[in-house]
Amino acid sequence: MANSAKPKLLDRLTPKVVREAKQVFRESGLKGVIKRYGWKFFAVFFAYYLIRDVTLYILLPLYLANKLF
């Protein structure tokens, strides 16, 4: 019963395109992902992490510091 057909929580939360890209990466590497999805996939991926990290590591600490002091 440990190996049920029910997908894991992380698999259900991950978008389908990301799961497919991960599988393509495992099978054919970075070149395969570029062939399948093109440079726009990496641009969106980069922009997402840039926005997330700036918010998490720069804007949020600045906001909290201004609120506390």
C-alpha positions in Angstrom: 0.0 0.0 0.0 3.0 2.3 0.3 3.2 2.7 -3.5 -0.3 3.8 -4.2 -1.3 5.4 -7.5 -2.1 8.7 -5.8 0.3 11.4 -6.9 2.5 13.2 -4.3 1.5 16.6 -3.1 4.4 18.3 -4.8 3.6 16.7 -8.1 0.0 17.9 -7.9 1.2 21.5 -7.1 3.8 21.6 -9.8 2.5 22.9 -13.2 2.3 20.3 -16.0 4.8 22.2 -18.2 7.4 22.2 -15.5 7.0 18.5 -14.9 7.3 17.9 -18.7 10.4 20.1 -18.9 12.0 18.2 -15.9 11.4 14.9 -17.7 12.9 16.2 -21.0 15.9 17.5 -19.0 16.4 14.1 -17.5 16.1 12.4 -20.9 18.0 14.7 -23.2 19.7 17.4 -21.1 19.7 21.1 -21.5 19.8 21.0 -25.3 16.6 18.9 -25.3 14.8 21.5 -23.2 16.0 24.3 -25.4 14.8 22.4 -28.5 11.4 21.6 -27.0 10.6 24.9 -25.2 13.0 27.5 -26.6 14.7 30.4 -24.9 11.4 31.9 -23.7 11.1 29.1 -21.1 14.4 30.1 -19.6 13.5 33.8 -19.7 10.3 33.1 -17.8 12.2 30.8 -15.4 14.9 33.5 -14.8 12.3 36.3 -14.3 10.3 34.3 -11.8 13.3 33.6 -9.6 14.6 37.2 -10.0 11.3 38.6 -8.8 11.0 36.0 -6.0 14.5 36.6 -4.7 14.4 40.4 -4.9 11.1 40.3 -3.0 12.2 37.8 -0.4 15.7 39.0 0.3 15.6 42.7 -0.4 12.1 44.2 -0.3 10.7 42.2 2.6 13.7 42.9 5.0 13.6 46.6 4.1 9.9 46.7 4.8 10.3 44.9 8.1 13.2 47.1 9.1 11.2 50.3 8.3 8.2 49.0 10.3 10.3 48.1 13.4 12.6 51.1 13.5 
